[in-house]
Protein backbone atom coordinates (compact mmCIF):
# COMPACT_ATOMS: atom_id res chain seq x y z
CA UNK A 1 0.00 0.00 0.00
CA UNK A 2 1.17 3.52 -0.78
CA UNK A 3 3.19 5.07 2.07
CA UNK A 4 1.20 8.32 1.89
CA UNK A 5 -2.06 6.42 2.40
CA UNK A 6 -0.65 4.54 5.39
CA UNK A 7 0.59 7.75 6.97
CA UNK A 8 -2.74 9.47 6.33
CA UNK A 9 -4.59 6.59 7.98
CA UNK A 10 -2.26 6.61 10.98
CA UNK A 11 -2.86 10.35 11.44
CA UNK A 12 -6.61 9.77 11.26
CA UNK A 13 -6.57 6.95 13.83
CA UNK A 14 -4.40 9.09 16.10
CA UNK A 15 -6.90 11.92 15.92
CA UNK A 16 -4.49 14.22 14.10
CA UNK A 17 -6.86 14.72 11.16
CA UNK A 18 -10.63 14.80 10.94
CA UNK A 19 -12.70 12.07 9.37
CA UNK A 20 -13.76 14.39 6.55
CA UNK A 21 -10.19 15.45 5.79
CA UNK A 22 -9.06 11.83 5.92
CA UNK A 23 -11.67 10.77 3.36
CA UNK A 24 -11.10 13.80 1.15
CA UNK A 25 -7.34 13.23 1.00
CA UNK A 26 -7.84 9.49 0.49
CA UNK A 27 -9.90 10.19 -2.63
CA UNK A 28 -7.14 12.47 -3.92
CA UNK A 29 -4.33 10.01 -3.12
CA UNK A 30 -6.10 7.05 -4.73
CA UNK A 31 -7.38 8.95 -7.77
CA UNK A 32 -11.12 8.73 -7.18
CA UNK A 33 -14.02 7.55 -5.05
CA UNK A 34 -14.10 4.05 -6.55
CA UNK A 35 -10.41 3.49 -5.84
CA UNK A 36 -10.78 4.90 -2.31
CA UNK A 37 -13.61 2.45 -1.59
CA UNK A 38 -11.41 -0.45 -2.66
CA UNK A 39 -8.63 0.64 -0.28
CA UNK A 40 -10.77 1.18 2.84
CA UNK A 41 -11.33 -2.51 3.72
CA UNK A 42 -7.55 -3.08 3.75
CA UNK A 43 -7.31 -0.24 6.27
CA UNK A 44 -9.97 -1.86 8.42
CA UNK A 45 -12.43 0.97 7.82
CA UNK A 46 -16.13 0.52 7.13
CA UNK A 47 -17.24 3.72 5.39
CA UNK A 48 -20.59 4.55 3.79
CA UNK A 49 -19.89 5.39 0.12
CA UNK A 50 -21.99 8.56 0.47
CA UNK A 51 -19.35 9.97 2.82
CA UNK A 52 -16.85 9.93 -0.03
CA UNK A 53 -19.04 12.00 -2.29
CA UNK A 54 -18.19 15.67 -2.41
CA UNK A 55 -20.76 15.89 -5.20
CA UNK A 56 -23.96 14.07 -4.15
CA UNK A 57 -25.67 12.16 -6.92
CA UNK A 58 -22.48 11.80 -8.94
CA UNK A 59 -19.62 9.33 -9.17
CA UNK A 60 -16.35 11.13 -9.90
CA UNK A 61 -12.83 9.84 -10.37
CA UNK A 62 -9.56 10.43 -12.17
CA UNK A 63 -8.81 7.64 -14.62
CA UNK A 64 -6.29 6.84 -17.33
CA UNK A 65 -7.11 5.67 -20.83
CA UNK A 66 -4.78 4.40 -23.56
CA UNK A 67 -3.84 6.92 -26.25
CA UNK A 68 -1.20 7.68 -28.88
CA UNK A 69 1.44 8.97 -26.44
CA UNK A 70 0.66 6.52 -23.65
CA UNK A 71 -1.86 6.74 -20.85
CA UNK A 72 -3.90 9.93 -20.72
CA UNK A 73 -5.11 11.22 -17.36
CA UNK A 74 -8.75 12.31 -17.37
CA UNK A 75 -11.56 13.30 -15.05
CA UNK A 76 -14.57 10.97 -15.38
CA UNK A 77 -17.98 11.57 -13.87
CA UNK A 78 -21.48 10.17 -14.24
CA UNK A 79 -24.81 10.11 -12.39
CA UNK A 80 -24.75 7.76 -9.39
CA UNK A 81 -27.38 5.40 -10.79
CA UNK A 82 -25.61 2.54 -12.54
CA UNK A 83 -26.83 2.27 -16.11
CA UNK A 84 -25.70 3.12 -19.63
CA UNK A 85 -25.46 6.82 -20.45
CA UNK A 86 -24.75 8.82 -23.60
CA UNK A 87 -21.15 10.00 -23.38
CA UNK A 88 -19.58 13.45 -23.79
CA UNK A 89 -15.93 14.49 -23.97
CA UNK A 90 -15.26 17.90 -22.41
CA UNK A 91 -12.08 19.62 -23.66
CA UNK A 92 -10.44 22.31 -21.58
CA UNK A 93 -9.17 25.75 -22.54
CA UNK A 94 -5.49 26.61 -22.89
CA UNK A 95 -5.10 26.53 -19.10
CA UNK A 96 -5.34 22.76 -18.83
CA UNK A 97 -7.59 20.54 -16.75
CA UNK A 98 -8.31 23.16 -14.10
CA UNK A 99 -11.07 23.01 -11.44
CA UNK A 100 -13.42 25.06 -13.64
CA UNK A 101 -13.37 22.41 -16.38
CA UNK A 102 -13.84 19.66 -13.80
CA UNK A 103 -16.91 21.59 -12.66
CA UNK A 104 -18.21 21.81 -16.25
CA UNK A 105 -17.71 18.05 -16.55
CA UNK A 106 -19.80 17.49 -13.43
CA UNK A 107 -22.50 19.80 -14.81
CA UNK A 108 -22.63 17.66 -17.92
CA UNK A 109 -22.97 14.54 -15.79
CA UNK A 110 -25.85 16.12 -13.88
CA UNK A 111 -27.59 16.50 -17.24
CA UNK A 112 -27.49 12.72 -17.63
CA UNK A 113 -24.21 12.04 -19.42
CA UNK A 114 -21.11 9.96 -18.82
CA UNK A 115 -18.60 12.82 -19.02
CA UNK A 116 -14.86 12.66 -19.60
CA UNK A 117 -12.39 15.56 -19.45
CA UNK A 118 -8.94 14.48 -20.67
CA UNK A 119 -5.84 16.38 -19.61
CA UNK A 120 -4.07 17.36 -22.85
CA UNK A 121 -0.90 17.98 -20.86
CA UNK A 122 -0.62 14.36 -19.72
CA UNK A 123 2.38 13.71 -22.02
CA UNK A 124 4.32 16.57 -20.39
CA UNK A 125 3.50 15.81 -16.76
CA UNK A 126 -0.11 16.96 -16.56
CA UNK A 127 -1.75 20.25 -15.65
CA UNK A 128 0.19 21.81 -12.75
CA UNK A 129 -1.43 23.33 -9.68
CA UNK A 130 0.10 26.68 -10.65
CA UNK A 131 -0.98 27.43 -14.23
CA UNK A 132 0.65 30.85 -14.49
CA UNK A 133 3.25 29.49 -16.94
CA UNK A 134 1.16 26.68 -18.42
CA UNK A 135 1.58 28.12 -21.92
CA UNK A 136 5.13 26.77 -21.96
CA UNK A 137 3.79 23.25 -21.48
CA UNK A 138 1.31 23.62 -24.34
CA UNK A 139 4.20 24.59 -26.61
CA UNK A 140 5.77 21.20 -25.93
CA UNK A 141 2.77 19.30 -27.29
CA UNK A 142 2.84 17.76 -30.75
CA UNK A 143 -0.43 18.76 -32.40
CA UNK A 144 -0.88 15.59 -34.45
CA UNK A 145 -0.28 13.39 -31.41
CA UNK A 146 -2.58 15.56 -29.29
CA UNK A 147 -5.43 15.12 -31.77
CA UNK A 148 -4.87 11.34 -31.66
CA UNK A 149 -4.94 11.43 -27.85
CA UNK A 150 -8.38 13.02 -27.96
CA UNK A 151 -9.78 10.76 -30.70
CA UNK A 152 -8.66 7.87 -28.47
CA UNK A 153 -11.09 9.25 -25.88
CA UNK A 154 -13.91 8.65 -28.36
CA UNK A 155 -12.97 4.98 -28.62
CA UNK A 156 -12.59 4.72 -24.85
CA UNK A 157 -16.09 6.04 -24.21
CA UNK A 158 -17.71 4.02 -27.01
CA UNK A 159 -16.73 0.81 -25.21
CA UNK A 160 -17.02 2.00 -21.61
CA UNK A 161 -19.38 -0.23 -19.58
CA UNK A 162 -21.41 2.81 -18.47
CA UNK A 163 -21.79 4.18 -22.03
CA UNK A 164 -24.56 3.58 -24.54
CA UNK A 165 -21.88 3.69 -27.25
CA UNK A 166 -22.78 7.14 -28.59
CA UNK A 167 -20.21 9.87 -28.02
CA UNK A 168 -20.29 13.65 -28.40
CA UNK A 169 -17.59 16.24 -27.82
CA UNK A 170 -17.53 19.83 -26.62
CA UNK A 171 -14.71 22.20 -25.80
CA UNK A 172 -13.85 25.80 -25.08
CA UNK A 173 -11.32 28.14 -26.72
CA UNK A 174 -8.31 25.84 -27.34
CA UNK A 175 -10.71 23.01 -26.59
CA UNK A 176 -13.19 24.36 -29.13
CA UNK A 177 -10.55 24.10 -31.84
CA UNK A 178 -9.66 20.61 -30.62
CA UNK A 179 -13.35 19.64 -30.70
CA UNK A 180 -13.36 20.54 -34.39
CA UNK A 181 -10.28 18.38 -34.92
CA UNK A 182 -11.89 15.46 -33.10
CA UNK A 183 -14.89 15.82 -35.42
CA UNK A 184 -12.58 15.73 -38.46
CA UNK A 185 -10.55 12.76 -37.23
CA UNK A 186 -13.10 10.57 -35.42
CA UNK A 187 -15.68 9.37 -37.97
CA UNK A 188 -17.77 7.65 -35.28
CA UNK A 189 -18.30 10.85 -33.27
CA UNK A 190 -22.02 11.66 -33.26
CA UNK A 191 -22.10 15.31 -32.20
CA UNK A 192 -19.61 18.17 -31.88
CA UNK A 193 -20.16 21.42 -29.98
CA UNK A 194 -17.19 23.81 -30.23
CA UNK A 195 -17.32 27.00 -28.18
CA UNK A 196 -15.46 29.88 -29.88
CA UNK A 197 -12.99 27.43 -31.39
CA UNK A 198 -10.75 27.92 -34.39
CA UNK A 199 -12.28 26.16 -37.39
CA UNK A 200 -10.72 23.24 -39.29
CA UNK A 201 -9.32 23.72 -42.78
CA UNK A 202 -12.08 23.82 -45.40
CA UNK A 203 -10.62 20.79 -47.18
CA UNK A 204 -10.92 18.75 -43.96
CA UNK A 205 -14.56 19.59 -43.28
CA UNK A 206 -15.99 16.83 -45.56
CA UNK A 207 -14.38 14.27 -43.22
CA UNK A 208 -16.80 15.32 -40.48
CA UNK A 209 -19.57 12.77 -39.88
CA UNK A 210 -20.91 14.31 -36.66
CA UNK A 211 -23.68 16.88 -36.42
CA UNK A 212 -22.19 20.26 -35.48
CA UNK A 213 -23.44 22.99 -33.14
CA UNK A 214 -21.00 25.92 -32.97
CA UNK A 215 -21.11 28.78 -30.45
CA UNK A 216 -19.33 32.08 -31.08
CA UNK A 217 -18.94 35.41 -29.29
CA UNK A 218 -19.91 38.58 -31.15
CA UNK A 219 -16.66 40.36 -30.24
CA UNK A 220 -14.07 37.76 -31.22
CA UNK A 221 -12.68 38.89 -34.56
CA UNK A 222 -9.74 36.51 -34.73
CA UNK A 223 -11.92 33.43 -34.35
CA UNK A 224 -14.95 34.74 -36.21
CA UNK A 225 -13.00 35.48 -39.37
CA UNK A 226 -13.05 31.74 -40.06
CA UNK A 227 -16.83 31.30 -39.78
CA UNK A 228 -17.82 32.05 -43.42
CA UNK A 229 -15.44 29.50 -44.94
CA UNK A 230 -16.40 26.93 -42.29
CA UNK A 231 -20.11 27.39 -42.93
CA UNK A 232 -19.66 27.22 -46.68
CA UNK A 233 -17.69 23.98 -46.35
CA UNK A 234 -20.34 22.49 -44.03
CA UNK A 235 -23.06 23.33 -46.54
CA UNK A 236 -21.13 21.86 -49.48
CA UNK A 237 -20.51 18.64 -47.56
CA UNK A 238 -24.19 18.39 -46.52
CA UNK A 239 -23.22 18.23 -42.86
CA UNK A 240 -25.95 18.96 -40.34
CA UNK A 241 -24.96 22.10 -38.49
CA UNK A 242 -26.14 25.07 -36.46
CA UNK A 243 -24.14 28.23 -35.75
CA UNK A 244 -25.01 30.70 -33.00
CA UNK A 245 -23.35 34.05 -32.30
CA UNK A 246 -24.15 35.69 -28.97
CA UNK A 247 -24.62 39.51 -29.02
CA UNK A 248 -22.53 41.59 -26.68
CA UNK A 249 -20.18 38.76 -25.72
CA UNK A 250 -16.44 38.29 -25.94
CA UNK A 251 -14.23 35.23 -26.20
CA UNK A 252 -14.59 32.87 -23.21
CA UNK A 253 -18.07 34.10 -22.32
CA UNK A 254 -18.95 30.67 -20.90
CA UNK A 255 -16.19 30.66 -18.26
CA UNK A 256 -17.86 31.73 -15.03
CA UNK A 257 -14.49 32.09 -13.30
CA UNK A 258 -13.28 34.72 -15.78
CA UNK A 259 -13.85 38.44 -16.33
CA UNK A 260 -15.56 37.92 -19.71
CA UNK A 261 -18.29 35.64 -18.37
CA UNK A 262 -21.75 36.49 -19.71
CA UNK A 263 -24.38 34.72 -17.65
CA UNK A 264 -27.28 35.14 -20.07
CA UNK A 265 -25.34 33.91 -23.10
CA UNK A 266 -23.67 31.10 -21.16
CA UNK A 267 -26.98 29.72 -19.90
CA UNK A 268 -28.56 29.88 -23.35
CA UNK A 269 -25.57 28.22 -25.02
CA UNK A 270 -25.53 25.51 -22.33
CA UNK A 271 -29.22 24.73 -22.81
CA UNK A 272 -28.72 24.48 -26.55
CA UNK A 273 -25.71 22.24 -26.02
CA UNK A 274 -27.48 19.87 -23.65
CA UNK A 275 -30.60 19.68 -25.84
CA UNK A 276 -28.40 18.98 -28.87
CA UNK A 277 -26.52 16.17 -27.14
CA UNK A 278 -29.73 14.62 -25.87
CA UNK A 279 -31.18 14.67 -29.40
CA UNK A 280 -28.06 13.17 -31.02
CA UNK A 281 -26.79 10.75 -28.39
CA UNK A 282 -29.87 9.14 -26.83
ChimeraX attribute file (.defattr): number of C-alpha atoms within 10 A of each C-alpha:
attribute: neighborCount
match mode: 1-to-1
recipient: residues
	/A:1	8
	/A:2	8
	/A:3	8
	/A:4	13
	/A:5	17
	/A:6	12
	/A:7	11
	/A:8	19
	/A:9	21
	/A:10	15
	/A:11	14
	/A:12	17
	/A:13	13
	/A:14	10
	/A:15	10
	/A:16	12
	/A:17	15
	/A:18	13
	/A:19	13
	/A:20	12
	/A:21	12
	/A:22	19
	/A:23	24
	/A:24	18
	/A:25	15
	/A:26	23
	/A:27	23
	/A:28	14
	/A:29	15
	/A:30	19
	/A:31	17
	/A:32	22
	/A:33	24
	/A:34	16
	/A:35	17
	/A:36	21
	/A:37	20
	/A:38	11
	/A:39	17
	/A:40	15
	/A:41	11
	/A:42	10
	/A:43	13
	/A:44	8
	/A:45	11
	/A:46	10
	/A:47	12
	/A:48	9
	/A:49	11
	/A:50	13
	/A:51	13
	/A:52	22
	/A:53	17
	/A:54	14
	/A:55	11
	/A:56	12
	/A:57	14
	/A:58	18
	/A:59	23
	/A:60	28
	/A:61	20
	/A:62	20
	/A:63	17
	/A:64	16
	/A:65	16
	/A:66	14
	/A:67	19
	/A:68	16
	/A:69	13
	/A:70	12
	/A:71	14
	/A:72	22
	/A:73	23
	/A:74	23
	/A:75	22
	/A:76	23
	/A:77	24
	/A:78	29
	/A:79	21
	/A:80	15
	/A:81	10
	/A:82	10
	/A:83	12
	/A:84	16
	/A:85	24
	/A:86	23
	/A:87	29
	/A:88	29
	/A:89	27
	/A:90	30
	/A:91	29
	/A:92	27
	/A:93	23
	/A:94	18
	/A:95	22
	/A:96	26
	/A:97	26
	/A:98	17
	/A:99	11
	/A:100	16
	/A:101	21
	/A:102	22
	/A:103	11
	/A:104	18
	/A:105	26
	/A:106	26
	/A:107	17
	/A:108	24
	/A:109	26
	/A:110	17
	/A:111	15
	/A:112	18
	/A:113	30
	/A:114	28
	/A:115	32
	/A:116	30
	/A:117	28
	/A:118	26
	/A:119	23
	/A:120	28
	/A:121	22
	/A:122	21
	/A:123	20
	/A:124	11
	/A:125	11
	/A:126	17
	/A:127	19
	/A:128	15
	/A:129	11
	/A:130	9
	/A:131	15
	/A:132	9
	/A:133	10
	/A:134	17
	/A:135	12
	/A:136	10
	/A:137	20
	/A:138	17
	/A:139	9
	/A:140	11
	/A:141	15
	/A:142	11
	/A:143	12
	/A:144	10
	/A:145	14
	/A:146	20
	/A:147	20
	/A:148	18
	/A:149	25
	/A:150	27
	/A:151	26
	/A:152	19
	/A:153	24
	/A:154	27
	/A:155	18
	/A:156	18
	/A:157	24
	/A:158	19
	/A:159	12
	/A:160	15
	/A:161	13
	/A:162	17
	/A:163	21
	/A:164	19
	/A:165	21
	/A:166	21
	/A:167	30
	/A:168	30
	/A:169	32
	/A:170	26
	/A:171	24
	/A:172	26
	/A:173	23
	/A:174	19
	/A:175	25
	/A:176	27
	/A:177	22
	/A:178	28
	/A:179	33
	/A:180	27
	/A:181	26
	/A:182	26
	/A:183	28
	/A:184	22
	/A:185	19
	/A:186	21
	/A:187	14
	/A:188	18
	/A:189	24
	/A:190	22
	/A:191	28
	/A:192	32
	/A:193	30
	/A:194	30
	/A:195	29
	/A:196	27
	/A:197	26
	/A:198	23
	/A:199	24
	/A:200	19
	/A:201	15
	/A:202	14
	/A:203	9
	/A:204	15
	/A:205	24
	/A:206	16
	/A:207	14
	/A:208	25
	/A:209	21
	/A:210	24
	/A:211	19
	/A:212	23
	/A:213	21
	/A:214	22
	/A:215	25
	/A:216	25
	/A:217	22
	/A:218	16
	/A:219	15
	/A:220	14
	/A:221	11
	/A:222	9
	/A:223	17
	/A:224	17
	/A:225	12
	/A:226	16
	/A:227	15
	/A:228	10
	/A:229	14
	/A:230	19
	/A:231	18
	/A:232	13
	/A:233	19
	/A:234	19
	/A:235	14
	/A:236	11
	/A:237	14
	/A:238	11
	/A:239	18
	/A:240	14
	/A:241	16
	/A:242	14
	/A:243	13
	/A:244	14
	/A:245	16
	/A:246	18
	/A:247	11
	/A:248	11
	/A:249	21
	/A:250	19
	/A:251	21
	/A:252	23
	/A:253	25
	/A:254	26
	/A:255	18
	/A:256	14
	/A:257	11
	/A:258	11
	/A:259	10
	/A:260	14
	/A:261	17
	/A:262	18
	/A:263	14
	/A:264	12
	/A:265	19
	/A:266	19
	/A:267	12
	/A:268	12
	/A:269	22
	/A:270	15
	/A:271	12
	/A:272	16
	/A:273	22
	/A:274	16
	/A:275	12
	/A:276	19
	/A:277	27
	/A:278	16
	/A:279	10
	/A:280	17
	/A:281	19
	/A:282	13
